[in-house]
Amino acid sequence: MKLFFTTILIAASFSISRSQEFVLDNPALVDRINRTLDLVYNFEFDEAYLQIDTLEGQLGNHPAVHFLRSTILYWGKRPFKIDTDPYLEYENELQTAIELAIPLQQNEALREEGEFYIMAGYGLLADFYSGVGQRMKAVGSAKKAYNSLKEGFTLKDKFPDFYFSTGLYNYYREKYPELHPFYKAFLWMFVSGDMALGLEQLKIASQEGVFLQREALIYLFHIYLRYENNPQEALKYSRILTDRFPGNYRFRSLHIETLVYNREYNIPDAMFDSLTEHEDIFYRLAGNLFKGLYLEQNNEVEQASLLLSNARELYEEMNREDMHYQSLIYTGMARLALHNGDPDKAKRYYKQALKTDPYVPVRSEAEDYLNSSDDG
């Protein structure tokens, strides 16, 4: 979830104009929606599908139903690879939601509701295409989402969920092209943002949002750890997510990552073991990686080297893209090389880390070392 186009990510929310009144005026429906989302975020997918089927019985073939199904696919099947079944299924759910929203947009009485779903669908598609490296498709989807996104700028005081989309836009509109110049040429049609304001708006969404509170917490964690390089602030949000959704191993891995970044020296072995012993190779990779980085910080160089080597092997075996973990593996191996008195090897590893297009903490560490070694 690192791309500029996530600024218009609205995952499974359906709260605008007349549909907002309908949803919030029906407490039973609001409760069912929130329980369904909690099931998804806690990785209880089978039960979530049953809840969605019930919602479909109430709402019919509605964009909201397809957004909910896309959310299950996002959490259960990512990272996506181009033209695989999960890729095509996720893409189809979002495109179907957009198609169902067009008649709403063309109906004056429901225009604002239709705009919302179109923004959500194209925003999610833009983020999705960016994540698999399809840049031009991402740009095209972002352009289509933008006009609808602007509708939300004036609605956030009435509907707190819009603090989420507006906050993300304000932050990433400025931050992402700063780090990824490729996109600057495409941003002339997008109004300027404000990063500090964006963070404040996300905090409001994390406290007052009805349907997007969970996403606001995720992005606050993500921004503070990986863009602002502020692990202490990120820890507040990773702790909330793991306490609220203990079955979500992705949140667990993010929380452990944040503890390591904060240089916590008493992380229980059981936390690492819950990942290293997981049946999914992705979580075994995370467990080996973060335990290796933890031991490296504690100067247990030999064991740290073994675990990072395991993580590298698992990454290659996994055969799917997660450049963030790859960058952390290389920076960890670079520091171990320095522990072992091999600056040339460290330099090679830091250069490899930079090739992964890393987030700010890795990028800063690698560039600082390479610049200082070149000066020397």
VOBA-1610 file (N, C-alpha, C; in pm, whole numbers, padded with zeros to 5 digits, always signed):
BEGIN
Met+00084-00117+00000Met+00000+00000+00000Met+00088+00124+00000Lys+00184+00129-00099Lys+00276+00239-00081Lys+00261+00346-00187Leu+00172+00332-00282Leu+00176+00416-00399Leu+00091+00540-00386Phe+00124+00641-00466Phe+00047+00765-00466Phe-00100+00739-00488Phe-00130+00641-00572Phe-00269+00620-00608Phe-00350+00564-00492Thr-00286+00522-00383Thr-00362+00481-00266Thr-00431+00601-00202Thr-00399+00721-00248Thr-00468+00837-00195Thr-00616+00833-00226Ile-00656+00756-00326Ile-00797+00748-00358Ile-00849+00607-00335Leu-00783+00538-00244Leu-00829+00405-00204Leu-00943+00419-00103Ile-01061+00370-00137Ile-01174+00368-00044Ile-01223+00225-00038Ala-01175+00148+00058Ala-01199+00005+00056Ala-01331-00028+00124Ala-01427-00071+00044Ala-01554-00126+00094Ala-01635-00031+00179Ser-01632+00096+00145Ser-01718+00191+00216Ser-01829+00236+00125Phe-01947+00253+00179Phe-02058+00297+00098Phe-02139+00396+00178Ser-02084+00518+00195Ser-02147+00613+00283Ser-02142+00752+00223Ile-02238+00786+00139Ile-02240+00919+00081Ile-02384+00957+00046Ser-02414+01083+00054Ser-02542+01137+00010Ser-02658+01053+00061Arg-02749+01012-00029Arg-02869+00941+00014Arg-02838+00802+00064Ser-02730+00738+00009Ser-02696+00606+00061Ser-02642+00616+00203Gln-02576+00730+00235Gln-02532+00752+00373Gln-02654+00754+00466Glu-02758+00827+00426Glu-02878+00834+00508Glu-02940+00695+00522Phe-02944+00622+00413Phe-03004+00489+00416Phe-02926+00397+00508Val-02796+00395+00494Val-02715+00304+00574Val-02721+00341+00722Leu-02697+00466+00752Leu-02689+00505+00892Leu-02826+00510+00959Asp-02931+00516+00882Asp-03065+00511+00940Asp-03112+00368+00964Asn-03028+00272+00931Asn-03063+00131+00950Asn-02958+00068+01040Pro-02974+00077+01172Pro-02871+00028+01264Pro-02834-00119+01244Ala-02930-00201+01207Ala-02900-00343+01187Ala-02808-00362+01069Leu-02830-00284+00963Leu-02745-00293+00845Leu-02604-00240+00875Val-02597-00129+00947Val-02466-00075+00987Val-02389-00178+01069Asp-02458-00242+01163Asp-02393-00343+01247Asp-02343-00460+01162Arg-02424-00504+01066Arg-02383-00617+00982Arg-02262-00580+00895Ile-02262-00460+00842Ile-02149-00413+00762Ile-02021-00412+00846Asn-02029-00355+00965Asn-01910-00348+01051Asn-01863-00485+01095Arg-01956-00575+01126Arg-01917-00711+01162Arg-01851-00782+01044Thr-01902-00758+00925Thr-01842-00818+00807Thr-01700-00768+00785Leu-01682-00637+00797Leu-01547-00581+00781Leu-01453-00632+00889Asp-01501-00642+01013Asp-01415-00695+01119Asp-01374-00840+01090Leu-01465-00918+01036Leu-01432-01056+00998Leu-01325-01059+00890Val-01339-00972+00791Val-01239-00966+00683Val-01102-00931+00740Tyr-01097-00825+00820Tyr-00967-00779+00872Tyr-00908-00875+00975Asn-00991-00962+01030Asn-00939-01063+01122Asn-00914-01197+01051Phe-00921-01194+00919Phe-00892-01311+00833Phe-00992-01425+00852Glu-01113-01393+00892Glu-01219-01493+00902Glu-01302-01487+00774Phe-01240-01531+00665Phe-01296-01505+00533Phe-01422-01586+00504Asp-01427-01711+00548Asp-01545-01793+00520Asp-01670-01730+00582Glu-01659-01688+00707Glu-01772-01625+00774Glu-01805-01491+00708Ala-01702-01420+00663Ala-01726-01291+00596Ala-01805-01311+00468Tyr-01773-01416+00392Tyr-01848-01442+00269Tyr-01995-01469+00300Leu-02023-01540+00408Leu-02161-01566+00446Leu-02234-01436+00478Gln-02166-01346+00546Gln-02226-01216+00578Gln-02251-01135+00452Ile-02158-01142+00357Ile-02175-01068+00232Ile-02293-01122+00153Asp-02309-01255+00155Asp-02426-01314+00088Asp-02556-01260+00148Thr-02558-01246+00280Thr-02676-01192+00345Thr-02698-01046+00306Leu-02589-00969+00301Leu-02599-00830+00258Leu-02650-00820+00115Glu-02603-00910+00030Glu-02649-00909-00109Glu-02800-00934-00115Gly-02850-01018-00025Gly-02993-01040-00019Gly-03070-00915+00017Gln-03007-00827+00096Gln-03072-00702+00135Gln-03052-00592+00030Leu-02931-00584-00028Leu-02897-00473-00117Leu-02913-00507-00264Gly-02920-00635-00298Gly-02923-00676-00438Gly-02784-00669-00500Asn-02779-00665-00632Asn-02650-00658-00703Asn-02599-00514-00697His-02536-00482-00587His-02501-00345-00551His-02349-00329-00550Pro-02298-00210-00587Pro-02152-00190-00584Pro-02087-00226-00452Ala-02157-00198-00340Ala-02100-00225-00208Ala-02065-00371-00190Val-02150-00460-00243Val-02126-00604-00230Val-01996-00642-00299His-01972-00585-00416His-01850-00618-00491His-01726-00557-00426Phe-01741-00440-00364Phe-01628-00384-00290Phe-01590-00473-00172Leu-01689-00525-00102Leu-01660-00614+00010Leu-01589-00741-00038Arg-01636-00797-00148Arg-01569-00916-00201Arg-01427-00885-00246Ser-01408-00769-00304Ser-01272-00731-00345Ser-01181-00716-00223Thr-01238-00672-00110Thr-01159-00656+00011Thr-01110-00791+00063Ile-01195-00892+00056Ile-01152-01027+00095Ile-01039-01075+00005Leu-01053-01053-00125Leu-00948-01094-00218Leu-00818-01019-00189Tyr-00830-00891-00159Tyr-00712-00810-00131Tyr-00633-00867-00013Trp-00706-00899+00094Trp-00637-00948+00214Trp-00600-01096+00203Gly-00677-01172+00128Gly-00653-01315+00122Gly-00562-01361+00012Lys-00546-01280-00095Lys-00471-01326-00213Lys-00351-01241-00249Arg-00337-01123-00192Arg-00225-01038-00228Arg-00095-01094-00173Pro+00020-01058-00231Pro+00036-00972-00348Pro-00005-01042-00478Phe-00062-00963-00569Phe-00113-01017-00694Phe-00004-01027-00800Lys-00021-01124-00888Lys+00067-01136-01005Lys-00021-01127-01129Ile+00028-01057-01230Ile-00050-01026-01350Ile-00106-01152-01414Asp-00236-01145-01447Asp-00309-01246-01524Asp-00327-01380-01452Thr-00301-01384-01322Thr-00336-01504-01245Thr-00485-01497-01211Asp-00541-01608-01163Asp-00683-01609-01128Asp-00717-01504-01022Pro-00639-01490-00912Pro-00672-01386-00814Pro-00668-01246-00873Tyr-00570-01219-00960Tyr-00559-01090-01028Tyr-00686-01061-01107Leu-00728-01156-01188Leu-00845-01137-01275Leu-00973-01125-01194Glu-00983-01203-01087Glu-01103-01198-01004Glu-01114-01064-00933Tyr-01004-01016-00878Tyr-01004-00887-00809Tyr-01038-00775-00906Glu-00974-00775-01022Glu-01001-00675-01124Glu-01148-00677-01166Asn-01204-00797-01182Asn-01343-00810-01224Asn-01440-00756-01119Glu-01413-00782-00991Glu-01502-00732-00886Glu-01507-00578-00889Leu-01393-00515-00908Leu-01390-00369-00909Leu-01454-00313-01034Gln-01427-00375-01147Gln-01489-00327-01271Gln-01640-00344-01267Thr-01687-00452-01206Thr-01831-00473-01192Thr-01893-00365-01103Ala-01825-00331-00994Ala-01874-00225-00906Ala-01887-00093-00981Ile-01789-00063-01065Ile-01793+00062-01143Ile-01910+00060-01241Glu-01928-00052-01310Glu-02037-00063-01407Glu-02173-00046-01339Leu-02188-00101-01219Leu-02314-00087-01147Leu-02334+00055-01095Ala-02225+00129-01078Ala-02235+00266-01026Ala-02272+00366-01135Ile-02244+00336-01260Ile-02269+00432-01368Ile-02416+00472-01378Pro-02512+00377-01372Pro-02653+00419-01373Pro-02689+00508-01255Leu-02626+00486-01140Leu-02651+00573-01025Leu-02601+00714-01053Gln-02484+00721-01114Gln-02426+00852-01147Gln-02515+00929-01246Gln-02579+00857-01336Gln-02661+00921-01439Gln-02801+00955-01390Asn-02835+00909-01271Asn-02964+00941-01208Asn-02942+01059-01115Glu-03005+01174-01146Glu-02978+01296-01070Glu-03001+01275-00920Ala-03100+01195-00887Ala-03131+01173-00746Ala-03023+01093-00675Leu-02946+01015-00751Leu-02844+00927-00692Leu-02704+00960-00743Arg-02689+01079-00805Arg-02562+01112-00871Arg-02443+01105-00777Glu-02460+01162-00656Glu-02346+01167-00564Glu-02305+01027-00519Glu-02405+00942-00498Glu-02375+00804-00460Glu-02296+00735-00571Gly-02341+00754-00697Gly-02270+00694-00809Gly-02127+00745-00820Glu-02109+00876-00797Glu-01974+00933-00800Glu-01882+00865-00698Phe-01940+00839-00582Phe-01859+00776-00477Phe-01807+00639-00520Tyr-01896+00556-00571Tyr-01855+00420-00609Tyr-01758+00421-00727Ile-01776+00514-00817Ile-01682+00525-00930Ile-01544+00566-00880Met-01541+00662-00788Met-01413+00701-00728Met-01347+00582-00659Ala-01427+00509-00581Ala-01372+00395-00508Ala-01319+00290-00603Gly-01397+00257-00706Gly-01356+00152-00798Gly-01231+00187-00874Tyr-01227+00307-00932Tyr-01109+00346-01008Tyr-00989+00371-00917Gly-01015+00420-00795Gly-00904+00438-00702Gly-00837+00307-00665Leu-00920+00207-00636Leu-00866+00075-00604Leu-00795+00013-00724Leu-00851+00030-00843Leu-00784-00022-00962Leu-00650+00046-00985Ala-00644+00177-00961Ala-00518+00249-00979Ala-00411+00195-00884Asp-00448+00175-00759Asp-00354+00120-00661Asp-00313-00023-00701Phe-00409-00100-00744Phe-00386-00238-00786Phe-00289-00245-00903Tyr-00313-00165-01007Tyr-00226-00167-01125Tyr-00085-00119-01090Ser-00077-00019-01004Ser+00055+00029-00962Ser+00132-00079-00889Gly+00061-00156-00806Gly+00127-00260-00728Gly+00186-00371-00810Val+00133-00391-00933Val+00187-00497-01021Val+00272-00438-01133Gly+00303-00307-01123Gly+00394-00246-01219Gly+00331-00200-01349Gln+00197-00195-01355Gln+00130-00150-01478Gln+00102+00000-01465Arg+00206+00078-01487Arg+00202+00220-01455Arg+00100+00298-01537Met+00094+00274-01666Met+00004+00352-01749Met-00142+00319-01719Lys-00172+00193-01690Lys-00307+00159-01646Lys-00339+00229-01515Ala-00240+00237-01427Ala-00260+00305-01299Ala-00291+00452-01320Val-00215+00517-01408Val-00237+00659-01436Val-00377+00680-01494Gly-00417+00593-01589Gly-00549+00605-01649Gly-00661+00592-01547Ser-00649+00496-01457Ser-00751+00476-01355Ser-00754+00593-01257Ala-00638+00646-01222Ala-00632+00759-01130Ala-00701+00882-01189Lys-00680+00904-01319Lys-00746+01017-01384Lys-00898+01003-01377Lys-00946+00881-01399Lys-01091+00858-01397Lys-01147+00875-01256Ala-01067+00844-01155Ala-01113+00856-01017Ala-01113+01000-00967Tyr-01029+01082-01025Tyr-01001+01213-00967Tyr-01123+01304-00959Asn-01200+01312-01068Asn-01316+01401-01067Asn-01413+01364-00956Ser-01433+01233-00934Ser-01521+01191-00827Ser-01458+01216-00690Leu-01326+01202-00683Leu-01256+01227-00557Leu-01281+01369-00508Lys-01283+01464-00599Lys-01300+01604-00559Lys-01434+01628-00490Glu-01533+01545-00522Glu-01662+01557-00454Glu-01645+01541-00303Gly-01554+01454-00263Gly-01536+01425-00122Gly-01470+01536-00044Phe-01402+01630-00114Phe-01334+01738-00044Phe-01432+01823+00036Thr-01553+01837-00015Thr-01650+01924+00050Thr-01747+01848+00140Leu-01733+01717+00146Leu-01829+01636+00222Leu-01775+01584+00354Lys-01646+01606+00380Lys-01584+01540+00496Lys-01641+01587+00629Asp-01687+01713+00638Asp-01743+01760+00764Asp-01878+01694+00793Lys-01952+01659+00688Lys-02079+01590+00705Lys-02058+01441+00727Phe-01962+01385+00657Phe-01938+01240+00659Phe-01792+01215+00694Pro-01761+01183+00820Pro-01622+01172+00865Pro-01536+01075+00785Asp-01599+00976+00718Asp-01519+00884+00637Asp-01442+00957+00528Phe-01490+01072+00485Phe-01421+01144+00379Phe-01294+01214+00427Tyr-01275+01219+00557Tyr-01144+01264+00606Tyr-01035+01165+00563Phe-01073+01040+00544Phe-00977+00938+00500Phe-00927+00966+00359Ser-01019+00975+00263Ser-00977+00995+00124Ser-00911+01131+00107Thr-00965+01235+00172Thr-00906+01368+00159Thr-00769+01373+00227Gly-00757+01307+00342Gly-00628+01304+00411Gly-00522+01232+00332Leu-00557+01118+00276Leu-00461+01045+00194Leu-00420+01126+00072Tyr-00519+01189+00010Tyr-00486+01271-00106Tyr-00388+01382-00069Asn-00420+01456+00037Asn-00334+01567+00077Asn-00191+01521+00104Tyr-00178+01405+00168Tyr-00043+01357+00201Tyr+00031+01306+00077Tyr-00027+01209+00008Tyr+00045+01144-00101Tyr+00058+01231-00225Arg-00030+01325-00244Arg-00018+01415-00360Arg+00116+01487-00359Glu+00168+01514-00240Glu+00298+01581-00229Glu+00412+01482-00208Lys+00389+01380-00126Lys+00499+01291-00087Lys+00540+01196-00199Tyr+00442+01137-00266Tyr+00476+01031-00361Tyr+00560+01081-00478Pro+00522+01189-00547Pro+00607+01236-00657Pro+00743+01287-00610Glu+00752+01328-00485Glu+00881+01366-00429Glu+00978+01247-00430Leu+00926+01129-00406Leu+01008+01009-00401Leu+01012+00935-00534His+00913+00958-00620His+00902+00886-00747His+00880+00986-00859Pro+00986+01047-00910Pro+00973+01154-01009Pro+00901+01114-01137Phe+00894+00984-01168Phe+00826+00939-01289Phe+00685+00998-01298Tyr+00617+01009-01182Tyr+00478+01049-01182Tyr+00457+01200-01189Lys+00563+01279-01176Lys+00546+01424-01172Lys+00481+01477-01300Ala+00516+01416-01412Ala+00464+01465-01540Ala+00313+01446-01552Phe+00256+01358-01470Phe+00114+01328-01482Phe+00028+01404-01381Leu+00091+01487-01296Leu+00019+01543-01183Leu-00027+01686-01204Trp-00004+01742-01323Trp-00040+01881-01343Trp-00191+01904-01328Met-00272+01800-01354Met-00417+01818-01347Met-00471+01796-01205Phe-00384+01756-01110Phe-00428+01731-00973Phe-00394+01851-00885Val-00489+01900-00808Val-00462+02014-00721Val-00357+01976-00616Ser-00285+02076-00566Ser-00179+02052-00468Ser-00237+01999-00338Gly-00152+01929-00262Gly-00193+01876-00133Gly-00122+01946-00020Asp-00134+01890+00099Asp-00072+01946+00220Asp-00046+01827+00312Met+00081+01787+00327Met+00111+01664+00401Met+00073+01672+00548Ala+00102+01783+00613Ala+00068+01795+00755Ala-00083+01790+00776Leu-00156+01860+00690Leu-00301+01857+00699Leu-00354+01717+00672Gly-00294+01649+00575Gly-00337+01513+00543Gly-00325+01420+00662Leu-00217+01429+00736Leu-00201+01344+00854Leu-00306+01375+00960Glu-00335+01502+00979Glu-00438+01538+01077Glu-00574+01485+01035Gln-00603+01491+00906Gln-00732+01440+00857Gln-00741+01288+00873Leu-00632+01219+00850Leu-00632+01074+00872Leu-00656+01040+01018Lys-00603+01119+01107Lys-00625+01094+01250Lys-00772+01113+01287Ile-00836+01212+01226Ile-00980+01231+01249Ile-01055+01108+01197Ala-01019+01062+01079Ala-01086+00943+01023Ala-01066+00821+01111Ser-00948+00807+01172Ser-00920+00691+01256Ser-01002+00692+01384Gln-01053+00809+01422Gln-01133+00822+01544Gln-01282+00832+01517Glu-01319+00898+01406Glu-01460+00929+01382Glu-01518+00854+01263Gly-01436+00793+01181Gly-01487+00725+01063Gly-01578+00609+01099Val-01677+00586+01016Val-01770+00476+01038Val-01718+00349+00971Phe-01690+00358+00843Phe-01649+00240+00767Phe-01499+00239+00736Leu-01434+00354+00741Leu-01295+00363+00698Leu-01198+00380+00814Gln-01247+00362+00935Gln-01160+00376+01052Gln-01042+00280+01046Arg-01066+00157+01002Arg-00960+00056+00996Arg-00852+00096+00896Glu-00896+00143+00779Glu-00800+00184+00677Glu-00718+00303+00723Ala-00781+00395+00794Ala-00707+00511+00844Ala-00597+00468+00940Leu-00625+00371+01027Leu-00523+00320+01118Leu-00407+00256+01042Ile-00440+00179+00938Ile-00336+00113+00858Ile-00245+00216+00792Tyr-00305+00318+00733Tyr-00224+00415+00661Tyr-00145+00505+00754Leu-00198+00534+00872Leu-00118+00611+00968Leu+00006+00532+01008Phe-00012+00402+01034Phe+00104+00317+01062Phe+00204+00324+00946His+00152+00300+00827His+00236+00290+00707His+00313+00420+00683Ile+00246+00532+00690Ile+00310+00660+00663Ile+00417+00691+00767Tyr+00383+00672+00895Tyr+00480+00709+00998Tyr+00604+00619+00995Leu+00587+00491+00965Leu+00702+00402+00965Leu+00784+00416+00837Arg+00717+00419+00723Arg+00788+00401+00596Arg+00811+00527+00516Tyr+00738+00633+00548Tyr+00760+00759+00479Tyr+00815+00867+00572Glu+00763+00874+00694Glu+00810+00974+00788Glu+00928+00926+00871Asn+00958+00796+00865Asn+01069+00737+00941Asn+01054+00768+01089Asn+00933+00748+01140Asn+00901+00777+01280Asn+00841+00651+01342Pro+00925+00552+01375Pro+00872+00425+01425Pro+00800+00436+01558Gln+00836+00533+01639Gln+00769+00548+01769Gln+00622+00584+01749Glu+00593+00674+01655Glu+00455+00710+01627Glu+00383+00595+01557Ala+00453+00524+01470Ala+00392+00410+01400Ala+00349+00301+01497Leu+00425+00286+01606Leu+00397+00181+01703Leu+00258+00196+01765Lys+00211+00318+01782Lys+00078+00340+01839Lys-00028+00270+01754Tyr-00012+00280+01623Tyr-00114+00227+01532Tyr-00098+00078+01509Ser+00024+00028+01503Ser+00041-00117+01487Ser-00010-00192+01609Arg+00004-00130+01727Arg-00047-00194+01849Arg-00200-00199+01850Ile-00264-00092+01807Ile-00410-00091+01798Ile-00457-00200+01702Leu-00394-00211+01587Leu-00436-00308+01486Leu-00420-00452+01535Thr-00308-00482+01599Thr-00287-00620+01646Thr-00379-00654+01762Asp-00407-00557+01849Asp-00499-00583+01960Asp-00641-00606+01909Arg-00679-00531+01808Arg-00817-00539+01759Arg-00839-00658+01666Phe-00734-00696+01590Phe-00747-00803+01492Phe-00636-00907+01514Pro-00645-00984+01620Pro-00537-01079+01652Pro-00520-01189+01548Gly-00622-01216+01468Gly-00610-01320+01367Gly-00544-01275+01239Asn-00515-01145+01229Asn-00455-01090+01107Asn-00303-01098+01118Tyr-00245-01197+01051Tyr-00100-01217+01061Tyr-00022-01108+00989Arg-00086-01044+00894Arg-00021-00930+00830Arg-00001-00819+00931Phe-00103-00788+01010Phe-00089-00686+01113Phe+00015-00729+01216Arg+00018-00858+01248Arg+00117-00908+01344Arg+00258-00886+01292Ser+00279-00915+01165Ser+00413-00896+01108Ser+00450-00748+01104Leu+00353-00661+01076Leu+00379-00517+01077Leu+00415-00469+01217His+00346-00523+01317His+00373-00482+01455His+00514-00526+01497Ile+00551-00648+01461Ile+00686-00695+01494Ile+00791-00610+01423Glu+00765-00578+01297Glu+00857-00490+01223Glu+00874-00358+01295Thr+00764-00303+01346Thr+00771-00174+01415Thr+00846-00185+01546Leu+00826-00295+01618Leu+00902-00317+01741Leu+01052-00323+01713Val+01089-00391+01605Val+01230-00400+01568Val+01286-00262+01534Tyr+01210-00184+01457Tyr+01254-00049+01423Tyr+01270+00038+01548Asn+01188+00011+01649Asn+01199+00087+01774Asn+01308+00033+01866Arg+01378-00069+01819Arg+01488-00130+01895Arg+01442-00179+02032Glu+01326-00243+02032Glu+01280-00310+02153Glu+01369-00432+02178Tyr+01415-00449+02300Tyr+01515-00552+02327Tyr+01457-00676+02396Asn+01327-00678+02418Asn+01267-00792+02486Asn+01145-00844+02411Ile+01159-00860+02280Ile+01048-00914+02202Ile+01041-01064+02228Pro+00926-01117+02273Pro+00916-01260+02306Pro+00939-01348+02184Asp+01007-01461+02204Asp+01028-01556+02095Asp+00897-01602+02034Ala+00793-01610+02117Ala+00664-01658+02068Ala+00608-01570+01957Met+00638-01442+01961Met+00590-01353+01856Met+00654-01388+01722Phe+00784-01411+01724Phe+00853-01452+01602Phe+00807-01591+01558Asp+00793-01681+01655Asp+00756-01820+01624Asp+00620-01828+01555Ser+00529-01739+01592Ser+00396-01743+01531Ser+00404-01717+01381Leu+00512-01651+01338Leu+00533-01628+01195Leu+00622-01734+01133Thr+00733-01766+01198Thr+00827-01863+01138Thr+00766-02002+01125Glu+00664-02033+01207Glu+00601-02164+01202Glu+00469-02163+01124His+00439-02051+01061His+00314-02039+00986His+00321-02121+00857Glu+00206-02171+00812Glu+00204-02253+00690Glu+00227-02170+00564Asp+00200-02040+00569Asp+00218-01952+00453Asp+00364-01906+00447Ile+00425-01928+00333Ile+00566-01894+00317Ile+00591-01745+00338Phe+00493-01662+00306Phe+00508-01518+00321Phe+00534-01482+00468Tyr+00461-01544+00559Tyr+00479-01514+00701Tyr+00605-01579+00756Arg+00643-01695+00703Arg+00771-01755+00745Arg+00886-01664+00703Leu+00875-01609+00585Leu+00976-01512+00540Leu+00982-01394+00638Ala+00866-01337+00672Ala+00864-01223+00764Ala+00923-01260+00899Gly+00890-01377+00950Gly+00941-01418+01080Gly+01092-01431+01081Asn+01148-01498+00979Asn+01294-01511+00970Asn+01361-01375+00952Leu+01301-01292+00870Leu+01359-01160+00844Leu+01364-01076+00971Phe+01251-01063+01038Phe+01248-00972+01152Phe+01322-01027+01274Lys+01322-01159+01290Lys+01403-01214+01399Lys+01551-01195+01367Gly+01587-01210+01240Gly+01727-01186+01201Gly+01769-01043+01228Leu+01682-00947+01192Leu+01714-00806+01216Leu+01720-00776+01366Tyr+01632-00841+01442Tyr+01631-00823+01588Tyr+01761-00874+01649Leu+01805-00992+01607Leu+01929-01047+01661Leu+02050-00968+01615Glu+02043-00917+01492Glu+02153-00833+01442Glu+02169-00709+01529Gln+02057-00648+01570Gln+02062-00532+01659Gln+02123-00568+01794Asn+02103-00694+01835Asn+02156-00739+01964Asn+02294-00802+01952Asn+02357-00782+01835Asn+02494-00828+01808Asn+02510-00979+01812Glu+02401-01052+01788Glu+02411-01198+01773Glu+02429-01227+01625Val+02550-01198+01579Val+02578-01189+01436Val+02562-01323+01365Glu+02611-01429+01424Glu+02607-01559+01356Glu+02463-01606+01334Gln+02381-01600+01439Gln+02242-01644+01426Gln+02163-01549+01336Ala+02194-01420+01346Ala+02126-01323+01259Ala+02158-01351+01113Ser+02282-01382+01084Ser+02322-01412+00946Ser+02248-01535+00893Leu+02232-01636+00976Leu+02162-01757+00935Leu+02016-01727+00903Leu+01951-01648+00989Leu+01809-01617+00968Leu+01787-01530+00845Leu+01877-01434+00822Leu+01863-01351+00703Leu+01889-01431+00576Ser+01979-01527+00585Ser+02000-01617+00471Ser+01875-01700+00444Asn+01812-01747+00553Asn+01685-01819+00539Asn+01579-01731+00473Ala+01573-01606+00518Ala+01475-01513+00462Ala+01499-01491+00313Arg+01625-01481+00276Arg+01657-01461+00134Arg+01615-01582+00051Glu+01640-01701+00103Glu+01599-01823+00032Glu+01447-01832+00020Leu+01377-01797+00126Leu+01231-01800+00123Leu+01177-01697+00025Tyr+01242-01581+00019Tyr+01200-01479-00075Tyr+01212-01530-00219Glu+01324-01594-00249Glu+01344-01647-00385Glu+01247-01761-00414Glu+01219-01843-00313Glu+01126-01954-00331Glu+00983-01905-00347Met+00950-01797-00280Met+00814-01745-00282Met+00772-01704-00422Asn+00868-01652-00500Asn+00844-01620-00641Asn+00726-01524-00657Arg+00716-01427-00567Arg+00619-01320-00586Arg+00679-01193-00527Glu+00631-01083-00573Glu+00698-00957-00546Glu+00661-00899-00410Asp+00759-00873-00328Asp+00743-00789-00210Asp+00876-00717-00191Met+00891-00609-00264Met+01019-00540-00271Met+01061-00484-00135His+00964-00454-00050His+00998-00400+00081His+01079-00500+00161Tyr+01034-00624+00166Tyr+01108-00726+00240Tyr+01245-00751+00177Gln+01251-00748+00046Gln+01379-00766-00021Gln+01477-00655+00020Ser+01428-00533+00028Ser+01516-00421+00067Ser+01565-00438+00210Leu+01479-00488+00299Leu+01520-00508+00438Leu+01623-00621+00450Ile+01608-00724+00370Ile+01706-00833+00369Ile+01843-00779+00330Tyr+01848-00699+00223Tyr+01977-00648+00177Tyr+02040-00552+00277Thr+01960-00465+00341Thr+02021-00373+00438Thr+02069-00448+00561Gly+01994-00551+00602Gly+02040-00632+00715Gly+02171-00703+00682Met+02180-00758+00561Met+02303-00826+00521Met+02419-00726+00506Ala+02388-00603+00466Ala+02492-00500+00457Ala+02549-00470+00596Arg+02461-00455+00694Arg+02509-00427+00830Arg+02589-00544+00886Leu+02547-00666+00854Leu+02623-00783+00900Leu+02761-00785+00835Ala+02767-00745+00708Ala+02898-00738+00641Ala+02988-00638+00713Leu+02931-00527+00757Leu+03011-00429+00831Leu+03054-00485+00966His+02966-00562+01032His+03003-00630+01157His+03125-00719+01134Asn+03131-00780+01017Asn+03237-00874+00986Asn+03357-00808+00918Gly+03356-00676+00912Gly+03471-00604+00858Gly+03484-00613+00707Asp+03374-00618+00635Asp+03379-00630+00490Asp+03299-00517+00426Pro+03357-00396+00419Pro+03283-00281+00365Pro+03249-00295+00217Asp+03330-00366+00142Asp+03300-00383-00001Asp+03170-00464-00020Lys+03156-00570+00059Lys+03033-00648+00052Lys+02913-00564+00098Ala+02933-00485+00203Ala+02825-00398+00251Ala+02782-00302+00140Lys+02879-00249+00070Lys+02847-00155-00038Lys+02764-00223-00146Arg+02797-00345-00179Arg+02721-00419-00281Arg+02578-00442-00235Tyr+02562-00479-00108Tyr+02428-00505-00057Tyr+02344-00377-00053Tyr+02406-00265-00013Tyr+02330-00140-00009Tyr+02288-00097-00151Lys+02372-00122-00247Lys+02335-00090-00386Lys+02218-00176-00431Gln+02219-00304-00391Gln+02107-00392-00425Gln+01979-00346-00356Ala+01992-00298-00233Ala+01875-00248-00161Ala+01812-00131-00235Leu+01894-00041-00286Leu+01841+00075-00358Leu+01770+00036-00487Lys+01810-00074-00547Lys+01746-00119-00670Lys+01604-00169-00646Thr+01570-00196-00522Thr+01434-00244-00490Thr+01334-00130-00476Asp+01377-00006-00503Asp+01288+00110-00488Asp+01232+00115-00346Pro+01320+00124-00246Pro+01277+00106-00107Pro+01203+00226-00050Tyr+01142+00204+00066Tyr+01082+00313+00141Tyr+01191+00401+00202Val+01149+00509+00265Val+01241+00612+00311Val+01348+00561+00408Pro+01316+00480+00512Pro+01423+00439+00605Pro+01536+00364+00537Val+01504+00268+00450Val+01609+00192+00380Val+01682+00281+00283Arg+01607+00362+00209Arg+01671+00451+00112Arg+01770+00544+00180Ser+01730+00602+00292Ser+01818+00695+00364Ser+01942+00626+00415Glu+01924+00507+00474Glu+02039+00433+00527Glu+02137+00396+00417Ala+02085+00343+00306Ala+02172+00300+00197Ala+02244+00418+00134Glu+02171+00527+00108Glu+02233+00643+00045Glu+02336+00708+00136Asp+02307+00714+00265Asp+02403+00772+00360Asp+02532+00693+00360Tyr+02520+00559+00361Tyr+02643+00478+00364Tyr+02720+00492+00233Leu+02649+00481+00121Leu+02718+00488-00007Leu+02783+00622-00030Asn+02715+00730+00012Asn+02775+00865-00004Asn+02898+00880+00084Ser+02890+00827+00208Ser+03005+00840+00298Ser+03121+00753+00251Ser+03091+00635+00196Ser+03199+00549+00148Ser+03264+00607+00022Asp+03186+00673-00062Asp+03242+00738-00181Asp+03330+00855-00142Asp+03285+00929-00037Asp+03367+01043+00010Asp+03500+00994+00064Gly+03493+00873+00126Gly+03617+00820+00182Gly+03711+00776+00075
//
